Amino acid sequence: MADLNVNIGKLQMKNPVMTASGTFGYGEEFQDFINIERIGGIIVKGTTLHKREGNPYPRMAETPSGMLNAVGLQNKGVDYFVKSIYPRIKDVNTNMIVNVSGSAIEDYVKTAEIINELDKIPAIELNISCPNVKQGGMAFGVSAKCAYEVVKAVREAYKKTLIVKLSPNVTDITEIARAAEDAGADSVSLINTLLGMAIDAERRRPILSTITGGMSGAAVKPIALRMVWQVAKSVNIPVIGLGGIMNWKDAIEFILAGASAIQIGTANFIDPTITVKVIDGINDYLERHKYNSISDIVGALEI
């Protein structure tokens, strides 16, 4: 086999394949289908300081080559995670990473501080696509200033690998990526979902209870690929690419564009074994092209 090892800050992964938050539960849900310990990193569902019920139903809708979701970060809060989830997943032999969300900087910081004390959680992924209630609901991640402030505050509180997940719903994503890097992020992951909507023409009403939601799936891949390529050229920290990765070939394209690792999201709903298929596909690609290591093709796109 080729060398698939990847380092993201201090985070050492056995391969570049990760799962996207919100699409893989806590990993346990997939153990009947695959050996989840083969995956380089599992990013568990979004965790907030306090319990969140999520948005009213309906909150998912199918779209051409994709889906919309407006789940609303439903979870039982970080204390529940520590007491009830962490003991069940702490001994899984791979990187279990927590996606941290919040509606105020103080929420992010407190949640990060609590997770920092968990020995078997080597990293967090900061979701800055959340609405900042103190800024009238504008997402932290659409302003370089807001992004810098929340990442800086969390960086001071959190001592392990800090990944910052970027919103694509911006004019210039490289500006936000550089702000995250300047604030101390070890890595950036992109893209989060694109803002979209679906309408029931017969009822003349929106399908989602929230009217708009986050679009993911194969349809967003060209946009995600472009943004990963732009960001990889703009920062000096590792980039994790995601958005519409449905097979090993998609994963290779993101790595060629500059991603050191990738995340698989919506594809998990279609094929619960897709992660290990992508790992095998990446290895096969490297062997066929006679590369010794995955690092040989990171950013190897020829322009």
N, C-alpha and C positions, 0 to 999 in steps of 0.2 A: 504493500500500500504506500501511497504518497504520504508525506508529512502534512497532516491537516491541522496541526496545532496552531492556535491563534491566541495572541495576547491583547486584551483590551484594558489598558491601564495595568493594574495589578492582577486583573482577572485572567486566569489561564484556562483556556477552553480546549477540549480535545478535538474539536472541529468547529467550523464557522457557522454552523446551523443552530439557530435559536428559535424559540416560539414567541409569537407576538402576544402581548398582554391582552387578556379578554377572549382569546380564541382557544386556550388550552387549559382553562380552569386552573387547578393547582397541580396539574400533571397526573394526579391519581386517576382521573377520569379516562386516561388513555392507556393505562397499564394492561388492559385486556387485549390491546391491539398491537402494541410494540414494547420493546425494552426501552423505556424512557431514559435510561442511563446512557444510551448511545448519543443522545442529543447534547450538543455543546453547552447550551444554556436554556433554561426554562424560565420565562418571565411570567410570573403568576398574575392573576387578574388584579385590576386596580384596587389599591388599598388607601383608605382615607382615615383621618384621625377619628372621626365619629361614624357611626352606622349611617348608611344611606339606603333608602328604599328604592332608589332609581326612579325612572320616569313611568308614567301610566302607560298601559298597553293601548293600542299596538305600538311596538317600538322596534320592529324589524320589518324590512320590506325587500323583496328581490328586485333587482334591476338588471338590465341587459349586461351580461358578463360581470356581475358584481352584486353587492347588497348594500342596503342602508341600515344603520343601527342607531338607536337613540336610547340605549339601555340606561345610561345615566349613572355609571359607576356604582351600581348596586353592590354593596358589600356590608359586612357586619362590623367594620371598623378594625383598627390596628390592634386593639387589646384582644379582641376575639381571635385575630390572626395569631398573635403570640401564644395565647392559651390553648387554642383548639386546632389550628392548622399547622403551625410550625413543628409541634412534636411529631406530626405524621409525615412531614416531608424532609425533616432535617437530615435524615440519614440516606437520602437518595444520592447516589454517587454521580452527581453532576452539579453544575452551578444553578442553584435555585435563587432567582433574582426577583425582587419585589418592585412592582410598578407603584409609585407613590403619587397620589393626586391630592388636590386641596383647593380651597376657594379663597385662602388668605395665606400670606407668606408664613405666618405663625403656625398655621396648620401643617404646611409642608415640613417646617423645621422640627416641630414636635414629633411628627410621624417618623421622620428620618432619624431622630435621636433614639426613639424606641427600637427601631429596626437595627440601628448601629450596634446595639447590645446583643444581637443574635449571632452567635459564633458561626453558624452554618449558612448564613446569608452573606455572600461575599460582595454583593453589589446591589444598588437600587437603580431603577430607571425613573427619572423624574418626568412626569407628564405635565408639560407646561401649556397644553392646549385647554386647560381648565379655565372657566370664567373667574376673573378676579372681582369678587363682590365689592371690594373697596374702590374699584375703578369702573363701576357701573356695569359689570358683567363682561368687559372686554377680556379676552383670553390673555394670560401672561405671555404666551408665546408669539403674539403678533406685534409686539413692541420690543425693540432691542433693549431699551431701558428697563422695562418690566422683566424681561427674560434675565438680564444681568442681575437684577436685584434679588430675584427668587433663587437663582442658581448660587449666587454669592452667599446668601444666608444659609442655604442648605450645605454648601461646601464647608462652611465654618463649623457646622454641627455634625457632619457625616464624614467619617474617616476612611471609608473603604472606596471601592470603585464607584464613581458617579457617572451614570449615563444620562444624557438629557434628550428626551424625545421631542422632536420639533414638529410644529404645525405647518402644513403646506399652504394654509389659507392666509398667505402673506404676499407682499409685492416682491421682496428680495430675501429669500431664505438664507443666503450666505451671510447677510448682516446679522440675523438672529444667531446663526451658528457661531460666528466670531464672538458675539456677545457672551454666549455660553462658554466658549473656550476661555475668554478673558476672565470670566468669573470663576474658573477653576474646574470646569467639567473635564472628566477623563476621556469622554467619548460623546458623540451625538448619534442618535438613531433617527431615521427619517425614511418615509413620511408617516405621520399620523393620518387619520382619515380626512378626505376632502368633504367640504360642506355641500350637501345635495338635498334634493327632495323628490317625492313621488306623489302623484295625484291619482285619485280614483275618479275617472271621467264620468262614470255613470252617476255617482253620488255627488260629484262636483265638490269633493272634499279631499284634504290631504290624507295620505295613508297613515303617516306617523302621527301620534298624539302630539308630538312637539313641532310638527310641520316640517322642520328640517332635521337632518341627521348626518351621520358620518358615512361617507361612501368608501367602500373597500372592494377588493377583488381584482380580477384580471384587467378590467377596464382602466384602472388607475396606473398601471405599470409604466406606460411611457412617460407620464408626468413624474412619477417617483424616480425613475431611472435618470431623467434629466436633472432633477434636484440633487440626487446623490452625486452625480458627476460634477455639478457646480460646487457643491459643498466640499467634496473631497479635494478640489483644487484650491479651496479658500482657507482651510484650517490645517493645523499640524497634529491634530489628535485623530484617533481612529474613527472611522465612520461606519455605522451599522445600517445597512440598507434594507428597506422593506416597502411593500406596496405592490400587490398584484403578483407576488412570486407563487407560481402554481406548479413548478417542476424544477428539475436540476438545471435546465438550460437557462431559465429565468434567473436562477441564483448566480450562475456563472456570469451572466450579463452585468449584474449588479457589482460583482467582484471586479470585473474588468473595468467598470466605470469608476472604481476607487473604494468600494466597500471592503473593509477587512473582515466583516461578518455579515450575515443576513438573518432576517426574521421571517418566519412563515406564519401567516394569519388565517385569512379566509379559507385557504386551501384545506386547513384542518377540518373544517365542517364538511367538506366534500369527500376527503380521503383521510381517515385518522392515521394512516401509515405514511403519509407524505413526507414527514421529516426524515425518516430513515431512508426512504427512496432518494431524497435529495442528497443526503450524505453519500450514499453509494454512487449516485450519478456524478457528483463532484470528483470523487476519487477516480472514477472511470475516465472522466474527461482529462484529469491530470496525467494519468497513465498513458492514455492514447496520444497525448501531445508531448509526452516525455518530459513533464515537469516533475521535479523532485518534491516541491513544496507548494502549498496554497499561496504562500507569500510571493511566489514567482509571478502570479498573475494579478495581484492586487494593483489596480490602476494601470494595467498593461494595455489598455485600449490604444490602438494606433490611429492617430488623427491625420 
